């Protein structure tokens, strides 16, 4: 399955890294990645829509980390940002319909 790192658009901070959840982090879509992170943070269920990367309404940017990148979960925002720069590609931007 894919590994995703999610960045909050408004702050630039890492919202989550699916590798931090072990086998439970094996999700197939960017929206599934955010839902997984929400569940582990005890946030209510939300619905998401995909928007263009340049959209002003995007709340999250989701990057897929290629398998050539570290398989180890990122331990900090800085480490996650480095993985994105070195091994990641933007796959989708998301907007939440019910925050």
C-alpha positions as CSV (number, residue, x, y, z in Angstrom):
1,X,0.0,0.0,0.0
2,X,1.0,3.6,-0.3
3,X,2.6,5.7,2.4
4,X,1.2,9.2,2.8
5,X,2.3,12.3,4.7
6,X,-0.3,14.9,5.2
7,X,0.5,18.6,5.5
8,X,-2.0,21.2,6.9
9,X,-2.1,23.9,4.3
10,X,-2.8,26.8,6.7
11,X,0.1,26.1,9.0
12,X,2.5,24.0,6.9
13,X,2.7,21.6,9.8
14,X,2.7,17.8,9.4
15,X,-0.8,16.5,10.2
16,X,0.3,12.9,10.1
17,X,2.4,10.2,8.5
18,X,0.6,6.9,7.8
19,X,3.8,5.0,8.6
20,X,3.3,6.0,12.2
21,X,0.4,3.5,12.4
22,X,2.2,0.4,11.3
23,X,0.1,-2.1,9.4
24,X,-3.0,0.0,10.2
25,X,-1.5,2.8,8.1
26,X,-1.8,0.8,4.9
27,X,-4.4,2.9,3.2
28,X,-5.2,3.3,-0.5
29,X,-6.2,7.0,-0.9
30,X,-5.2,10.4,0.4
31,X,-8.7,10.9,1.9
32,X,-8.3,7.5,3.7
33,X,-5.0,8.7,5.1
34,X,-6.6,11.8,6.6
35,X,-9.4,9.7,8.0
36,X,-7.0,7.3,9.6
37,X,-5.1,10.2,11.2
38,X,-8.4,11.7,12.4
39,X,-9.5,8.3,14.0
40,X,-6.2,8.0,15.9
41,X,-6.6,11.6,17.1
42,X,-10.2,10.9,18.2
43,X,-11.6,13.5,15.8
44,X,-15.1,13.1,14.4
45,X,-15.6,11.6,11.0
46,X,-15.3,14.1,8.2
47,X,-15.9,14.0,4.4
48,X,-13.3,15.2,2.0
49,X,-13.2,16.4,-1.6
50,X,-10.3,16.6,-3.9
51,X,-9.3,20.1,-5.2
52,X,-6.6,21.4,-7.4
53,X,-3.2,21.9,-5.8
54,X,-3.4,25.7,-6.4
55,X,-6.9,25.9,-4.8
56,X,-7.3,28.5,-2.1
57,X,-9.9,26.2,-0.4
58,X,-7.5,23.3,0.1
59,X,-7.0,22.4,3.7
60,X,-4.5,19.5,3.3
61,X,-1.8,18.6,0.9
62,X,-1.1,14.9,0.7
63,X,2.2,13.5,-0.4
64,X,3.0,9.9,-1.3
65,X,6.4,8.7,-0.2
66,X,8.0,6.5,-2.8
67,X,9.3,3.1,-1.6
68,X,12.9,4.2,-2.1
69,X,12.3,6.5,0.9
70,X,12.7,5.4,4.5
71,X,10.2,2.8,5.6
72,X,10.7,4.0,9.2
73,X,8.0,6.4,10.5
74,X,9.0,10.0,10.8
75,X,9.5,11.0,14.4
76,X,9.2,14.8,13.9
77,X,7.8,17.4,11.5
78,X,11.3,18.1,10.3
79,X,12.0,14.5,9.4
80,X,8.6,14.2,7.6
81,X,9.3,17.4,5.6
82,X,12.7,16.0,4.6
83,X,11.1,12.8,3.4
84,X,8.6,14.8,1.3
85,X,11.5,16.8,-0.3
86,X,13.6,13.8,-1.0
87,X,11.1,11.0,-1.8
88,X,7.7,12.5,-2.0
89,X,5.3,13.7,-4.6
90,X,2.1,15.7,-4.2
91,X,-0.8,13.4,-5.0
92,X,-3.8,15.4,-4.0
93,X,-5.1,18.4,-2.1
94,X,-8.1,18.0,0.0
95,X,-10.9,20.1,1.5
96,X,-13.0,19.0,4.4
97,X,-16.8,19.4,4.1
98,X,-17.6,19.1,7.7
99,X,-14.9,20.1,10.2
